[in-house]
C-alpha cells in the first residue's frame, strides 16, 4: 500500500485536489442514502450543498444568483442517481452549478459590456467587495464563470474547460479577455 506522502508526490501537478476531510467526505453516506431513496438524506445533502452552490453562483449569476442556486439544486436532485462515486460529489456539483449559473445569467440577458460603462469604482475606496462586485456585474457570464473557476476555485484551464464544456483554447481566450476587461474596468 503506497504511503500517503508518496501518493501526493505522484499526483499530476495540474490535477485539482478534491477535499479529503470535512463536509464533502461526510457527504458520502448521505449520497448513498439519497440514491437509495432516503428523502431525509437527500434533504440533508441539499442543505449541505446549498452554501457551496451559493458561493459559486453569486459572482456568476449576480442578481439572479438565487434562481441559479435553485436551478443547480434541482439539477442535483434530479441527477443524484447518476453520480457513480460519492467521493466525486465536489467536482460533480461544481460542474452542474457553474453550468446552471451561466445558463441563468444568459437567460436573463442583463449583461452590459465593460467597454460601454462610465463611472467605474475607485480601487482605493473602502467598499472593496462592493467595487469588485460592481466590476464583475459589467462582465459577461462566460467571463465571470472562468474567473470564478480559476481565481476562486483554483482550477487549471483543462479542468475549467471540462466544467464549461468548451475547449482549453476557449478557456484561455476567455480568461485572457476577462482579466483584461477586469483590469481596464478597475483602473479607469
N, C-alpha and C positions, 0 to 999 in steps of 0.2 A: 504494500500500500504506500503510495507516494506521500512524502511529508508535505504539509500544507504550504510551507515556505517554498519548497521545490515546485509545487504546482503553480504557485503565484508567479514564479520566475519564468515558467514555460508558457504562460498565458500571452497571447499576442498583445503587443502594446496598444493597438487601436481597438481592442475589444472592450465595449463599455462594461463596467462592473455592475453586476446586479447586487443589491443589498443582501447580506447573508445573516443579518440579525434584525431584530425589531419586528414591526408590524407585518412586513412583507413575508417573512418566513413564517410568522404565526398565522398568516392567511392561508397557508397550505391546507390545514384541516377544514377551514371554512369553505375553501374552493371545492374540496372533495364532497363535503356535506351538501353544498348548494347544487353541485352537479347530480347528486343522487335525489334531489327533490326537496331538501330541507329548506322550507321558506324562511325560518328564523335565521339559519346560517346565511342565506342569501341576503337578508336584510342587514345582518351584522357585517357581511363583506362589503356591501354597498356603502354602509356607514363608514367603514374603514377607508374605502377608496375615495370618498367624496372630497376630503381636504386636498388630496394629491391632484385629483382631476380639476378641482377649482384653481389650484396653483398653476396648472398648465393652461387652462382655458382663459384665465383673466388677461394675460398680456397678448393673447392671440385674438380672442373674440371681443375684448374690451367691454363695451356697454352690453353686448349680447352674451357675455360670459355665462349668466345663469341659464340661458337657453342652451348654450353649448355643453354646459355641465349636465343638464338634464338629458340631452341627446346622447352624450357619452355614457351616462349611467344606463340609459335604455339599451344602448348597443351592448354594454357589458352584460346586462340582464338577459338579453335575448341570445347572446352567443357564449355564455359561460360554459355550456356543454361542449363547445368546440375546443376549449383550452385543454390541450393534451397534458401539459406539465405544469402543475401548480407553482413550481418554482419560477416559471416564466411569466407569472402574473404581472410583475412590474413592467416589463417590456411590452407585453400584450396590451395592458391598459394604456400605457403611454402612446402606443401606435393608434389605438382607437380614439383616444382623447384628442390628440393633435389633429387627426383627420377630421373629426367632428367639429372641432373648433374652427378650422379653416373653412369647412363647408358652411357652417353657420355664419361666419364673417362674410363669406362671399355672397350668401343668400341675401343678407340684409343690404348689401351694396351701399354702405355708408362710408366708404373709404375716400379720402382726399389725398391726392399725391403730394408729397413733401414739397416739390418744387413750386406749388401754387398757393402756399400758405404764408401769410405775413404774421408778425408778432409772435415769434417763437420764444420759448422760455430762456431766461438768463441762467447760465450754468452755475453762477456764483450765488444764486438765490437760496434761501433757507428751505424751500419746499422741493428738495431734490427728487424725491419719489414722485411727486406730482408732475414735475417737469419732465421726468423720464416717461411717465405715462402719457403726457401730452405729445411728446415726440413720437412715441410708439403709435398713438392713435392716428397719426397722419401717414403711417406706412401701410402698405398693402398687407393683407392677412398672410400671404405667402412669405413675405419678408419677416413679419413678426414671428411666424412659425419657425423659420430657420434660425432666427436669433434665439428663440427660446430653447430650441434643441441644442444649439451649440453653446450658448453662453450660460443658460440656467441648468440644463441637463448635462452639459459637458460631453455630448456625443461627437464622434467624428463625422466626416462627410458621408462615409459609407452607411453608417447606422442611420443618419438623418435621411439619406436618400431612400432607404428601405421603409422608414416610417411614413415619409411623404409620398412614397410611390412614384418617385421621379429618378432620373439618372444622377449619378455622382456629379457630373459636369453641371447639371442644372442646379444642384445644391450649392456648388462652389460659386456659380454665377449669381444666384440669389443672395448668398451670404455676402459676396463682394458688394453687390448693389445695396443690400440692406445696411451694411456697415457704412458705406459711403453716404447714403441718404441720412443715416442717423448722425454721422459726423457733421454733415452740411447743416442739418436742421439744428443741431446743438450749438454750433459755433456762430450762427447768424446773429 
